[in-house]
Every structure is written in structure tokens, then in C-alpha cells.
Amino acid sequence: MNKFVSSLIITMAILHSHIVCAELSGSVSLVSDYRARGISQSGENPAVQSWLQYFHNSGFYAGWWASNVDYYRSSDSLDNKERVEHDFYIGYYSQLGENLSYDFTYYEYIYPGTESDVDFSEIVLGVDYYNLRMVYWYTNDSFNTGEDYSYLEADYKVALPGELVLVFHAGYSFGDALDLAVFGFEEYLDYSLTLEKTFGGLDLSIGYTDTNIGGNFVINNDYNANQNALLFSLSRKF
């Protein structure tokens, strides 16, 4: 078993033993297309996603997130048989004021059953100020390539009448990992606009996403699609 996952299980067991001081939460979601940083991770097909997290009142938290993925056709020479993504993480959250907080998270990404090892880790620093969230993601070994990848993002939420929430998102990807042949470009932007609503215990959303990737690197649809798309999601928290 991965050493980090073993440590995470131990951490969650410790939190469980102090359940009076901790909160367990989770969700199950269905999304029309799993998009990460503007690029489809599921071949523009629906994805089922699960999330589970322990949050201790000291500010420490640990959790797991998973989704089906599909990067290439099975007949494609680049297909590495990635079919499921597991994200294990541990972090710390703290408030600096009534409307200001930060969090630091360590992620371990695991893709079981692949032909070659593409597991890697990433560190994340997030800051929340009122309705604005800013996050910096960094790895020095993207998909076990030995190359670095950084991602900066900002999300701003606006409350609308009818208990609707409008979310503005912008992200900037850069790093040596993007220079590899599988990508072929040095940097790009992604952005999205999402409308959210909770109805009958279900979280519903519809969003529009796009990137500024152009030229020979444009993929309009199917695997690794990186152009404009409408996205839908349905989620149930517990």
C-alpha cells in the first residue's frame, strides 16, 4: 500500500477516535464531463465522483476524492489504462479574521491499474477573503514525469435572488510539464461561469467553461477536449 495512504488511514483513525471533536462529511456526484483546469479528464463522457472528509476542530483535516477518468482511446498508443483517479489528502485550515482564512493541503494522486506509474503528489495553498478564493497548486513531478506544474486560480461567488449562486472562475497553468510532447505548449488560461442551486437536498449546477488554447493544440471534443463546453452536475451531500 502507498505509504502516504497508509499514513492517511492512520490519521483518519485517530480523528475517528476523537469523533466528538471532528466532523465527517461527504458527497456523491454525477457530472456530465469531468473537467480539470479546462481540459476533459473523461473523454467528454459523464463521471461519477465521490468525496469523504474528516475535519477536526483543531483545523486539521484528511480526506479522499475519486472519479472515473479516460484520457485516450484504448487503441491509442498513448493510452496508459488510467480508468480511476483517487485523490488522498491531508491539510490544515485556520481563520485569520472574521472574513479571512487560509488552508494548506498535501495531495497524493493515485491511478490504479496503469501500465506505467503516473502517481504523483501536489501541494496547495488557499486563501479565502469574503466571497473570493485564491489558490496556488504546485507539483515538481507531474504524472511522475519529473517535470514541474503550477496552477493559479481565483473563484468569486455572488449570491443571487432565489438562493442561486453564481461562481466566476479563472485559472492559469504553467510549468515545464506542459512542454512535454503530450501537451506541446508552455502555458494557458481557463475560465468558467457556473450557476448553482440547492433543491430538495440536491446540489445542481450548470456551467460554461473554455480555455485560450489555440492553433494546432485545439481539441474541440472527445478525449482531452479543451474548448468551450456546457457542464452539468448533480450532487448529494451527507
Beta strands, then each sheet from edge to edge (+ up, - down):
strand 1: 22-31
strand 2: 35-36
strand 3: 39-40
strand 4: 47-56
strand 5: 60-68
strand 6: 84-97
strand 7: 100-110
strand 8: 120-129
strand 9: 132-139
strand 10: 149-160
strand 11: 164-174
strand 12: 187-199
strand 13: 202-211
strand 14: 229-237
sheet 1: 1+ 4- 5+ 6- 7+ 8- 9+ 10- 11+ 12- 13+ 14- 1+
sheet 2: 2+ 3-
end
